[in-house]
Amino acid sequence: MEFESVEKDLMGRIGRLKTRHGVVETPAVLPVVNPNLITEEGAITPRELYDRFGFRMIITNSYIILKSENLKEKALERGLHSMLDFPGAIMTDSGTFQSYVYGDVDVDPERIVEFQRLIGSDIGTILDVFTTPKATRGEAEEALKTTLKRAKDSKKIAGEMTLAVPLQGGIYTDLRERAALDVTALGAEYIPVGGVVPLMESYRYRELFEILFHVQRGLTRGVPVHLFGAGHPSVIPFAVALGMDLFDSASYVKYARDGRYFTEYSTRSVEVLEELPCNCPVCSNTDARELREMPQKEREALLSRHNLYVIQRVIKEVKQAIREGTLWEMLERYGRAHPKLWKAFLLIGERWEDVEQLDPLYKKRLFLISKVSRGQPVFRRAIKRLMERYQPVGGPEGLLIKESGSFTKYLGKGYEDKEILLPSPYGPLPAHLFEVFPFGQTVSEDSFDEGEILSKYSSLERVEKAPEGGDWQWWNMRFLWGGVQMQFGGDVPEALWGSPEEAMKDVKVVRSKKTSRGRSVQYRGKHYFGVRASEGTFTLSWFSARALLNRFEPPRFRVVVSEEAAPYNAEGRSVFPRFVVDIDPELRPGDEVIVVDKDDNPLALGRLLLSPREVGEMKSGVAVKVREGVKSRER
């Protein structure tokens, strides 16, 4: 089995899980299939899950199969996939959840793993010890010891079957983190988080999210993480944002039996619905009254299918949000489904520094809908960098213009010796930084003329309006100097050009005649930076890359690759994580990087796709998307 990360937002990701029965794109929900019930009238078959609903992986219970002589004989003779008629990947549970529900299960831990292997499960699960929230610390610790021992014993007999090793630990976050470290050290390839269903059933979402934060600290990012029992649409976006890749639940059919109808944010009784707020095939061909009045079995069959459509719709929405970098917006919307879910959501903003290390630097847009929007990592990172990296380019005196309007109106006419600031959602902001991410991409109805940045100025003059016009070269120098500080570091412009005055002599910013946005930067007649206009970020040229290498010690700005990979990267091929031997730990996904060999010779220029932590932990995927290799440039 292989797993790679393709797209990222917050701690969430779109991944590709390669199994013996095809590729599963994550995030994904695995419908629970009860092999005793799939032949009932109106039941959803595994084949229907694959063909009609698009599920590429399901989960069933090997303990139920083992305890049924008829099912056991069929599974051993024909194999699990043939018995269930499912062409995709199949995961099997071991009976642990049954032990939680019924008190105990009559099965040997090694026997159930061997049985899962014999019937051809793609991913089999060890018989871990389910730890409820009511468990004492001593009970939780003892359960962890037992689970880890079973995992070690089970690993010896799993063969080619991928072994899922669940994390327990009850409500004790340090035990959860320890369990994650232990299971990672064991080399587990698939890691579920177990024992959390009671928390979700009692709406203890904040405790659940706290557990997931601690689990992420101990886990490797190189394996898929599965949240057992989390199949309700309202919880999925939050769990994805906290690093969960896969989910399972029988809720789609259990709720249907009780006449419960899924929406993205809640469940509703069909008895109180006058309208069906959905356009899935089920809801498009019936109405609320017909649904209420039809026979129980028929209604259950339709509700089960509707609930599955909703689950899949939410998964697709999550994936699209990840691709657009708008997952936080989705969380703000979904968080309002329940007061306790909202309170739990706020924890993500409180722990923004944990998330920020994995969160990509750049988004297509940044909407600030409420005060809570200001807690998202990309916003908090911008404030932090502004305070740590930015030094006023125009001197210690500030001029705050209260009038709102286009920042390019104020090009320095009459106040070239002052730094021009404008109100913004981030507080007073140097006008030239509105061309730099995320300031120029932020959409908000609120602007503030007070903020931490004012501490950087020895004096501040406030005016309602100011003269328009001025010198573009003056503006360009400030845009370049300030933008490079924010993107690469506060010490970088001075190391490259000496002073703003010296830079004005030798640096030229080329702008679009149509939009006036920066397109490139030339230094002493040579191409120095490209400019991504949509982001307001700079791309390295070989000229600027070599300047950075000459002026800053390794590993700053660098991704160092092995001797084996160096020739391929020099040809312009992407950098894979397993060939990276060192990396600047301060880099973030989306940063411009210089790929070098062990002797610090430049090989390629590109964009980092993973965080430094992920580069060290992922086994598959792309670490750096190379834009140009040194040899391809020579050709």
ZAPANU-267911 format. One record per residue (C-alpha): residue in one letter; residue number from 0; x, y, z. Coordinates in steps of 0.05 Angstrom, whole numbers, always signed. Layout:
SITE fimi pamar xx yy zz
SITE A NUM X Y Z;
...
This chain:
SITE fimi pamar xx yy zz
SITE M 0 +0 +0 +0;
SITE E 1 +23 +71 -16;
SITE F 2 -3 +138 +5;
SITE E 3 +13 +207 -22;
SITE S 4 -12 +278 -9;
SITE V 5 -35 +315 -70;
SITE E 6 -69 +379 -46;
SITE K 7 -70 +412 +23;
SITE D 8 -107 +463 +65;
SITE L 9 -102 +473 +141;
SITE M 10 -81 +404 +166;
SITE G 11 -127 +371 +115;
SITE R 12 -106 +341 +50;
SITE I 13 -129 +306 -13;
SITE G 14 -91 +241 -17;
SITE R 15 -83 +179 -61;
SITE L 16 -86 +113 -25;
SITE K 17 -61 +57 -71;
SITE T 18 -88 -12 -51;
SITE R 19 -89 -80 -84;
SITE H 20 -158 -64 -110;
SITE G 21 -148 +5 -138;
SITE V 22 -135 +76 -117;
SITE V 23 -178 +110 -65;
SITE E 24 -178 +186 -65;
SITE T 25 -182 +215 +4;
SITE P 26 -217 +244 +43;
SITE A 27 -265 +186 +37;
SITE V 28 -321 +155 +76;
SITE L 29 -325 +79 +79;
SITE P 30 -398 +56 +84;
SITE V 31 -406 +1 +135;
SITE V 32 -432 -62 +102;
SITE N 33 -466 -115 +146;
SITE P 34 -459 -180 +107;
SITE N 35 -520 -209 +141;
SITE L 36 -566 -154 +115;
SITE I 37 -545 -141 +43;
SITE T 38 -594 -192 +15;
SITE E 39 -654 -160 +50;
SITE E 40 -707 -127 +6;
SITE G 41 -688 -54 -9;
SITE A 42 -618 -62 +21;
SITE I 43 -560 -25 -11;
SITE T 44 -512 -75 -40;
SITE P 45 -437 -66 -43;
SITE R 46 -441 -66 -119;
SITE E 47 -491 -9 -116;
SITE L 48 -444 +29 -70;
SITE Y 49 -390 +23 -122;
SITE D 50 -430 +33 -187;
SITE R 51 -484 +82 -166;
SITE F 52 -453 +122 -109;
SITE G 53 -379 +120 -129;
SITE F 54 -351 +91 -64;
SITE R 55 -284 +59 -78;
SITE M 56 -274 +29 -9;
SITE I 57 -321 -2 +42;
SITE I 58 -314 -32 +111;
SITE T 59 -345 -96 +137;
SITE N 60 -338 -136 +201;
SITE S 61 -294 -198 +199;
SITE Y 62 -320 -219 +268;
SITE I 63 -391 -224 +242;
SITE I 64 -367 -265 +183;
SITE L 65 -324 -310 +227;
SITE K 66 -383 -325 +274;
SITE S 67 -430 -344 +217;
SITE E 68 -413 -413 +189;
SITE N 69 -447 -397 +124;
SITE L 70 -411 -331 +114;
SITE K 71 -345 -358 +138;
SITE E 72 -347 -416 +88;
SITE K 73 -364 -369 +31;
SITE A 74 -310 -319 +49;
SITE L 75 -256 -372 +55;
SITE E 76 -277 -407 -9;
SITE R 77 -291 -348 -54;
SITE G 78 -254 -291 -21;
SITE L 79 -284 -229 +10;
SITE H 80 -289 -188 -54;
SITE S 81 -326 -242 -92;
SITE M 82 -372 -257 -34;
SITE L 83 -393 -184 -27;
SITE D 84 -388 -170 -102;
SITE F 85 -347 -107 -92;
SITE P 86 -289 -92 -140;
SITE G 87 -258 -37 -98;
SITE A 88 -217 -40 -34;
SITE I 89 -246 -72 +28;
SITE M 90 -226 -58 +100;
SITE T 91 -248 -105 +156;
SITE D 92 -259 -91 +229;
SITE S 93 -241 -142 +282;
SITE G 94 -298 -141 +331;
SITE T 95 -272 -86 +377;
SITE F 96 -334 -43 +369;
SITE Q 97 -377 -104 +385;
SITE S 98 -338 -111 +450;
SITE Y 99 -358 -39 +466;
SITE V 100 -431 -51 +450;
SITE Y 101 -440 -121 +479;
SITE G 102 -385 -123 +532;
SITE D 103 -340 -177 +502;
SITE V 104 -324 -217 +440;
SITE D 105 -306 -290 +436;
SITE V 106 -246 -289 +391;
SITE D 107 -170 -295 +395;
SITE P 108 -133 -231 +375;
SITE E 109 -85 -268 +329;
SITE R 110 -139 -313 +300;
SITE I 111 -182 -255 +277;
SITE V 112 -122 -222 +242;
SITE E 113 -104 -287 +208;
SITE F 114 -177 -296 +186;
SITE Q 115 -178 -226 +155;
SITE R 116 -115 -243 +116;
SITE L 117 -144 -310 +92;
SITE I 118 -208 -279 +64;
SITE G 119 -168 -227 +26;
SITE S 120 -181 -163 +63;
SITE D 121 -141 -104 +35;
SITE I 122 -136 -72 +104;
SITE G 123 -146 -115 +166;
SITE T 124 -153 -88 +236;
SITE I 125 -122 -115 +300;
SITE L 126 -167 -131 +360;
SITE D 127 -152 -69 +401;
SITE V 128 -182 -54 +469;
SITE F 129 -238 -3 +463;
SITE T 130 -228 +51 +516;
SITE T 131 -290 +91 +535;
SITE P 132 -290 +163 +560;
SITE K 133 -310 +135 +628;
SITE A 134 -246 +94 +635;
SITE T 135 -198 +114 +690;
SITE R 136 -128 +133 +673;
SITE G 137 -102 +67 +699;
SITE E 138 -152 +29 +656;
SITE A 139 -133 +70 +594;
SITE E 140 -59 +57 +605;
SITE E 141 -70 -18 +614;
SITE A 142 -112 -20 +551;
SITE L 143 -57 +15 +512;
SITE K 144 -6 -36 +535;
SITE T 145 -51 -93 +513;
SITE T 146 -67 -61 +446;
SITE L 147 +7 -48 +431;
SITE K 148 +26 -120 +448;
SITE R 149 -30 -146 +403;
SITE A 150 -6 -100 +348;
SITE K 151 +65 -128 +352;
SITE D 152 +39 -200 +352;
SITE S 153 -10 -187 +295;
SITE K 154 +43 -155 +251;
SITE K 155 +80 -221 +248;
SITE I 156 +20 -257 +216;
SITE A 157 -10 -202 +173;
SITE G 158 +29 -222 +111;
SITE E 159 +16 -175 +52;
SITE M 160 -48 -149 +83;
SITE T 161 -42 -77 +107;
SITE L 162 -52 -77 +182;
SITE A 163 -93 -22 +215;
SITE V 164 -70 -7 +286;
SITE P 165 -121 +37 +322;
SITE L 166 -102 +89 +374;
SITE Q 167 -137 +87 +440;
SITE G 168 -125 +125 +505;
SITE G 169 -194 +149 +526;
SITE I 170 -200 +223 +541;
SITE Y 171 -127 +228 +564;
SITE T 172 -93 +270 +511;
SITE D 173 -23 +252 +533;
SITE L 174 -40 +178 +527;
SITE R 175 -68 +191 +458;
SITE E 176 -3 +225 +437;
SITE R 177 +38 +169 +468;
SITE A 178 -3 +117 +431;
SITE A 179 +9 +155 +365;
SITE L 180 +84 +155 +378;
SITE D 181 +84 +81 +395;
SITE V 182 +43 +60 +335;
SITE T 183 +86 +103 +289;
SITE A 184 +149 +71 +317;
SITE L 185 +118 +3 +303;
SITE G 186 +115 +21 +230;
SITE A 187 +39 +18 +222;
SITE E 188 +17 +35 +151;
SITE Y 189 -55 +52 +168;
SITE I 190 -75 +85 +233;
SITE P 191 -147 +93 +257;
SITE V 192 -166 +135 +317;
SITE G 193 -213 +93 +359;
SITE G 194 -256 +100 +421;
SITE V 195 -288 +166 +400;
SITE V 196 -359 +146 +382;
SITE P 197 -384 +159 +453;
SITE L 198 -356 +230 +449;
SITE M 199 -393 +244 +384;
SITE E 200 -457 +213 +410;
SITE S 201 -457 +260 +469;
SITE Y 202 -435 +322 +428;
SITE R 203 -368 +327 +464;
SITE Y 204 -336 +355 +401;
SITE R 205 -285 +399 +435;
SITE E 206 -256 +339 +472;
SITE L 207 -254 +301 +406;
SITE F 208 -217 +357 +371;
SITE E 209 -168 +362 +429;
SITE I 210 -153 +288 +421;
SITE L 211 -142 +297 +346;
SITE F 212 -93 +354 +357;
SITE H 213 -52 +310 +405;
SITE V 214 -56 +250 +359;
SITE Q 215 -27 +292 +302;
SITE R 216 +33 +311 +344;
SITE G 217 +52 +238 +353;
SITE L 218 +34 +211 +284;
SITE T 219 +74 +209 +221;
SITE R 220 +43 +247 +163;
SITE G 221 +65 +191 +117;
SITE V 222 +6 +145 +130;
SITE P 223 -70 +153 +123;
SITE V 224 -108 +166 +187;
SITE H 225 -178 +139 +197;
SITE L 226 -229 +167 +247;
SITE F 227 -271 +107 +268;
SITE G 228 -346 +117 +271;
SITE A 229 -347 +188 +243;
SITE G 230 -395 +187 +185;
SITE H 231 -442 +244 +199;
SITE P 232 -435 +300 +147;
SITE S 233 -432 +356 +199;
SITE V 234 -369 +328 +231;
SITE I 235 -329 +308 +169;
SITE P 236 -303 +377 +148;
SITE F 237 -274 +390 +218;
SITE A 238 -242 +322 +222;
SITE V 239 -210 +331 +154;
SITE A 240 -184 +400 +174;
SITE L 241 -151 +365 +234;
SITE G 242 -115 +315 +190;
SITE M 243 -164 +256 +185;
SITE D 244 -165 +222 +117;
SITE L 245 -217 +167 +122;
SITE F 246 -282 +155 +159;
SITE D 247 -333 +100 +167;
SITE S 248 -403 +96 +193;
SITE A 249 -467 +57 +188;
SITE S 250 -505 +121 +205;
SITE Y 251 -533 +126 +135;
SITE V 252 -577 +65 +146;
SITE K 253 -585 +69 +222;
SITE Y 254 -614 +139 +217;
SITE A 255 -658 +117 +159;
SITE R 256 -689 +62 +202;
SITE D 257 -711 +116 +251;
SITE G 258 -739 +160 +196;
SITE R 259 -680 +209 +200;
SITE Y 260 -661 +251 +140;
SITE F 261 -590 +277 +130;
SITE T 262 -574 +349 +112;
SITE E 263 -503 +375 +108;
SITE Y 264 -510 +406 +178;
SITE S 265 -559 +362 +216;
SITE T 266 -609 +305 +216;
SITE R 267 -684 +318 +211;
SITE S 268 -743 +273 +225;
SITE V 269 -785 +263 +162;
SITE E 270 -846 +271 +206;
SITE V 271 -832 +346 +212;
SITE L 272 -808 +360 +141;
SITE E 273 -854 +395 +93;
SITE E 274 -801 +403 +40;
SITE L 275 -740 +360 +21;
SITE P 276 -682 +410 +17;
SITE C 277 -642 +368 -32;
SITE N 278 -640 +352 -106;
SITE C 279 -609 +283 -103;
SITE P 280 -643 +229 -145;
SITE V 281 -684 +207 -85;
SITE C 282 -710 +276 -67;
SITE S 283 -721 +295 -140;
SITE N 284 -770 +238 -149;
SITE T 285 -811 +242 -86;
SITE D 286 -835 +294 -35;
SITE A 287 -838 +298 +41;
SITE R 288 -911 +275 +45;
SITE E 289 -899 +214 +1;
SITE L 290 -837 +196 +42;
SITE R 291 -876 +199 +107;
SITE E 292 -934 +157 +82;
SITE M 293 -897 +101 +46;
SITE P 294 -885 +33 +79;
SITE Q 295 -828 +29 +130;
SITE K 296 -782 -14 +89;
SITE E 297 -791 +27 +26;
SITE R 298 -779 +92 +64;
SITE E 299 -717 +63 +98;
SITE A 300 -689 +43 +30;
SITE L 301 -699 +113 +1;
SITE L 302 -673 +150 +63;
SITE S 303 -611 +106 +64;
SITE R 304 -596 +125 -7;
SITE H 305 -610 +199 +5;
SITE N 306 -563 +198 +65;
SITE L 307 -508 +168 +23;
SITE Y 308 -516 +222 -30;
SITE V 309 -509 +275 +24;
SITE I 310 -446 +243 +52;
SITE Q 311 -415 +241 -17;
SITE R 312 -436 +313 -32;
SITE V 313 -401 +337 +32;
SITE I 314 -338 +298 +15;
SITE K 315 -337 +331 -54;
SITE E 316 -348 +399 -23;
SITE V 317 -290 +387 +26;
SITE K 318 -244 +368 -32;
SITE Q 319 -262 +429 -72;
SITE A 320 -250 +473 -11;
SITE I 321 -181 +442 -2;
SITE R 322 -164 +455 -74;
SITE E 323 -187 +528 -68;
SITE G 324 -156 +539 +0;
SITE T 325 -224 +556 +30;
SITE L 326 -233 +501 +80;
SITE W 327 -236 +551 +138;
SITE E 328 -295 +585 +105;
SITE M 329 -330 +518 +102;
SITE L 330 -316 +506 +176;
SITE E 331 -346 +573 +195;
SITE R 332 -409 +554 +157;
SITE Y 333 -414 +484 +185;
SITE G 334 -395 +505 +256;
SITE R 335 -461 +542 +263;
SITE A 336 -499 +476 +260;
SITE H 337 -493 +466 +335;
SITE P 338 -468 +509 +393;
SITE K 339 -421 +454 +417;
SITE L 340 -393 +444 +348;
SITE W 341 -380 +519 +343;
SITE K 342 -344 +519 +410;
SITE A 343 -301 +460 +386;
SITE F 344 -287 +497 +320;
SITE L 345 -258 +555 +359;
SITE L 346 -204 +508 +385;
SITE I 347 -174 +506 +315;
SITE G 348 -163 +581 +318;
SITE E 349 -134 +576 +388;
SITE R 350 -84 +523 +364;
SITE W 351 -68 +560 +300;
SITE E 352 +7 +551 +308;
SITE D 353 +0 +475 +305;
SITE V 354 -40 +482 +241;
SITE E 355 +4 +536 +210;
SITE Q 356 +64 +491 +203;
SITE L 357 +25 +447 +154;
SITE D 358 -20 +500 +122;
SITE P 359 +0 +525 +53;
SITE L 360 +25 +596 +50;
SITE Y 361 -20 +620 -6;
SITE K 362 -95 +616 -19;
SITE K 363 -135 +639 -79;
SITE R 364 -175 +685 -34;
SITE L 365 -184 +703 +39;
SITE F 366 -254 +721 +62;
SITE L 367 -262 +751 +131;
SITE I 368 -335 +738 +147;
SITE S 369 -333 +749 +223;
SITE K 370 -285 +762 +280;
SITE V 371 -273 +687 +282;
SITE S 372 -246 +691 +210;
SITE R 373 -187 +729 +239;
SITE G 374 -166 +667 +278;
SITE Q 375 -150 +626 +216;
SITE P 376 -76 +608 +209;
SITE V 377 -63 +646 +145;
SITE F 378 -87 +711 +178;
SITE R 379 -49 +699 +242;
SITE R 380 +14 +681 +204;
SITE A 381 +10 +746 +165;
SITE I 382 +6 +787 +229;
SITE K 383 +64 +748 +259;
SITE R 384 +108 +757 +198;
SITE L 385 +89 +830 +194;
SITE M 386 +115 +841 +265;
SITE E 387 +176 +796 +260;
SITE R 388 +200 +808 +189;
SITE Y 389 +177 +876 +166;
SITE Q 390 +217 +940 +179;
SITE P 391 +190 +1006 +152;
SITE V 392 +221 +1020 +84;
SITE G 393 +205 +1094 +82;
SITE G 394 +237 +1111 +149;
SITE P 395 +211 +1115 +221;
SITE E 396 +157 +1167 +208;
SITE G 397 +88 +1143 +188;
SITE L 398 +31 +1177 +152;
SITE L 399 -37 +1144 +164;
SITE I 400 -89 +1162 +111;
SITE K 401 -158 +1147 +138;
SITE E 402 -192 +1153 +70;
SITE S 403 -202 +1085 +37;
SITE G 404 -190 +1074 -36;
SITE S 405 -140 +1045 -85;
SITE F 406 -72 +1038 -53;
SITE T 407 -38 +1055 -119;
SITE K 408 -65 +1126 -115;
SITE Y 409 -12 +1144 -64;
SITE L 410 +55 +1141 -99;
SITE G 411 +92 +1188 -53;
SITE K 412 +75 +1257 -79;
SITE G 413 +95 +1307 -25;
SITE Y 414 +113 +1257 +28;
SITE E 415 +170 +1215 +1;
SITE D 416 +205 +1215 +69;
SITE K 417 +147 +1180 +104;
SITE E 418 +117 +1111 +104;
SITE I 419 +45 +1114 +78;
SITE L 420 -5 +1071 +117;
SITE L 421 -77 +1055 +102;
SITE P 422 -131 +1023 +146;
SITE S 423 -139 +948 +133;
SITE P 424 -169 +885 +164;
SITE Y 425 -99 +874 +193;
SITE G 426 -96 +943 +224;
SITE P 427 -55 +1001 +193;
SITE L 428 -16 +972 +135;
SITE P 429 +40 +1002 +92;
SITE A 430 +5 +1018 +26;
SITE H 431 +57 +981 -17;
SITE L 432 +42 +916 +21;
SITE F 433 -28 +914 -9;
SITE E 434 +7 +883 -69;
SITE V 435 +34 +826 -25;
SITE F 436 -2 +763 -3;
SITE P 437 -47 +758 +36;
SITE F 438 -62 +832 +44;
SITE G 439 -83 +843 -28;
SITE Q 440 -125 +779 -30;
SITE T 441 -164 +793 +33;
SITE V 442 -238 +812 +26;
SITE S 443 -270 +844 +87;
SITE E 444 -319 +899 +105;
SITE D 445 -278 +918 +166;
SITE S 446 -215 +961 +167;
SITE F 447 -177 +985 +228;
SITE D 448 -131 +1044 +239;
SITE E 449 -101 +1017 +304;
SITE G 450 -54 +958 +309;
SITE E 451 +12 +928 +332;
SITE I 452 +50 +953 +272;
SITE L 453 +46 +1025 +296;
SITE S 454 +99 +1007 +348;
SITE K 455 +149 +1005 +290;
SITE Y 456 +143 +1080 +278;
SITE S 457 +175 +1136 +320;
SITE S 458 +120 +1184 +300;
SITE L 459 +53 +1179 +265;
SITE E 460 +13 +1233 +230;
SITE R 461 -60 +1219 +216;
SITE V 462 -95 +1254 +158;
SITE E 463 -163 +1245 +126;
SITE K 464 -137 +1253 +55;
SITE A 465 -71 +1260 +20;
SITE P 466 -46 +1283 -49;
SITE E 467 -50 +1231 -103;
SITE G 468 +4 +1214 -154;
SITE G 469 +79 +1212 -148;
SITE D 470 +138 +1170 -171;
SITE W 471 +128 +1097 -191;
SITE Q 472 +202 +1082 -180;
SITE W 473 +195 +1105 -108;
SITE W 474 +134 +1060 -100;
SITE N 475 +167 +1001 -135;
SITE M 476 +227 +1002 -88;
SITE R 477 +182 +1000 -27;
SITE F 478 +139 +945 -57;
SITE L 479 +200 +903 -73;
SITE W 480 +235 +915 -7;
SITE G 481 +174 +902 +35;
SITE G 482 +150 +843 -6;
SITE V 483 +218 +808 -2;
SITE Q 484 +220 +820 +74;
SITE M 485 +152 +787 +82;
SITE Q 486 +166 +728 +35;
SITE F 487 +239 +712 +48;
SITE G 488 +257 +747 +113;
SITE G 489 +270 +815 +143;
SITE D 490 +346 +810 +133;
SITE V 491 +343 +790 +59;
SITE P 492 +335 +857 +22;
SITE E 493 +394 +889 +57;
SITE A 494 +437 +827 +43;
SITE L 495 +418 +830 -31;
SITE W 496 +420 +904 -46;
SITE G 497 +450 +942 +13;
SITE S 498 +398 +997 +24;
SITE P 499 +333 +1021 -8;
SITE E 500 +370 +1080 -39;
SITE E 501 +421 +1034 -71;
SITE A 502 +366 +988 -95;
SITE M 503 +331 +1046 -130;
SITE K 504 +393 +1056 -174;
SITE D 505 +398 +984 -198;
SITE V 506 +329 +952 -191;
SITE K 507 +271 +959 -240;
SITE V 508 +201 +931 -230;
SITE V 509 +167 +916 -296;
SITE R 510 +92 +925 -292;
SITE S 511 +33 +905 -335;
SITE K 512 +8 +963 -377;
SITE K 513 -62 +937 -370;
SITE T 514 -67 +923 -295;
SITE S 515 -6 +960 -267;
SITE R 516 +11 +897 -228;
SITE G 517 +83 +875 -222;
SITE R 518 +106 +824 -274;
SITE S 519 +181 +817 -262;
SITE V 520 +240 +849 -227;
SITE Q 521 +306 +865 -261;
SITE Y 522 +371 +879 -225;
SITE R 523 +428 +912 -263;
SITE G 524 +394 +892 -328;
SITE K 525 +386 +818 -310;
SITE H 526 +322 +780 -293;
SITE Y 527 +320 +775 -218;
SITE F 528 +249 +755 -197;
SITE G 529 +186 +736 -231;
SITE V 530 +121 +761 -199;
SITE R 531 +59 +719 -190;
SITE A 532 +9 +775 -198;
SITE S 533 -50 +736 -169;
SITE E 534 -11 +725 -104;
SITE G 535 +37 +783 -102;
SITE T 536 +95 +735 -91;
SITE F 537 +164 +730 -123;
SITE T 538 +193 +671 -161;
SITE L 539 +268 +660 -161;
SITE S 540 +313 +665 -221;
SITE W 541 +382 +634 -224;
SITE F 542 +411 +703 -212;
SITE S 543 +373 +715 -147;
SITE A 544 +379 +642 -125;
SITE R 545 +455 +644 -129;
SITE A 546 +455 +711 -92;
SITE L 547 +416 +678 -35;
SITE L 548 +463 +617 -35;
SITE N 549 +524 +662 -31;
SITE R 550 +496 +706 +25;
SITE F 551 +460 +656 +71;
SITE E 552 +486 +592 +103;
SITE P 553 +453 +525 +92;
SITE P 554 +400 +501 +98;
SITE R 555 +364 +568 +91;
SITE F 556 +320 +570 +29;
SITE R 557 +346 +502 +10;
SITE V 558 +322 +431 -3;
SITE V 559 +382 +385 -3;
SITE V 560 +376 +321 -43;
SITE S 561 +416 +257 -46;
SITE E 562 +470 +241 -97;
SITE E 563 +423 +190 -128;
SITE A 564 +369 +242 -142;
SITE A 565 +413 +302 -160;
SITE P 566 +422 +287 -235;
SITE Y 567 +346 +278 -245;
SITE N 568 +329 +343 -208;
SITE A 569 +382 +380 -248;
SITE E 570 +344 +357 -311;
SITE G 571 +281 +391 -284;
SITE R 572 +246 +332 -252;
SITE S 573 +206 +338 -188;
SITE V 574 +237 +324 -120;
SITE F 575 +209 +264 -83;
SITE P 576 +209 +263 -6;
SITE R 577 +250 +200 +2;
SITE F 578 +309 +233 -33;
SITE V 579 +312 +295 +11;
SITE V 580 +369 +293 +61;
SITE D 581 +360 +363 +91;
SITE I 582 +312 +422 +88;
SITE D 583 +304 +491 +117;
SITE P 584 +257 +478 +177;
SITE E 585 +227 +548 +171;
SITE L 586 +198 +535 +102;
SITE R 587 +124 +526 +90;
SITE P 588 +84 +493 +34;
SITE G 589 +83 +542 -24;
SITE D 590 +152 +573 -10;
SITE E 591 +202 +585 -66;
SITE V 592 +261 +538 -55;
SITE I 593 +329 +524 -84;
SITE V 594 +345 +450 -95;
SITE V 595 +418 +436 -81;
SITE D 596 +464 +376 -74;
SITE K 597 +505 +359 -12;
SITE D 598 +560 +407 -35;
SITE D 599 +510 +465 -41;
SITE N 600 +512 +466 -116;
SITE P 601 +446 +491 -144;
SITE L 602 +406 +439 -183;
SITE A 603 +336 +467 -192;
SITE L 604 +286 +521 -174;
SITE G 605 +216 +505 -153;
SITE R 606 +159 +509 -104;
SITE L 607 +154 +468 -40;
SITE L 608 +89 +428 -38;
SITE L 609 +98 +396 +31;
SITE S 610 +118 +422 +99;
SITE P 611 +188 +404 +124;
SITE R 612 +156 +355 +172;
SITE E 613 +119 +320 +115;
SITE V 614 +181 +318 +72;
SITE G 615 +214 +278 +127;
SITE E 616 +155 +232 +138;
SITE M 617 +122 +220 +70;
SITE K 618 +145 +160 +30;
SITE S 619 +108 +178 -35;
SITE G 620 +86 +240 -72;
SITE V 621 +122 +304 -94;
SITE A 622 +160 +348 -45;
SITE V 623 +182 +402 -94;
SITE K 624 +149 +419 -160;
SITE V 625 +211 +438 -200;
SITE R 626 +202 +497 -248;
SITE E 627 +271 +494 -279;
SITE G 628 +331 +449 -273;
SITE V 629 +401 +475 -283;
SITE K 630 +415 +427 -340;
SITE S 631 +349 +440 -375;
SITE R 632 +366 +514 -371;
SITE E 633 +433 +502 -404;
SITE R 634 +399 +466 -462;
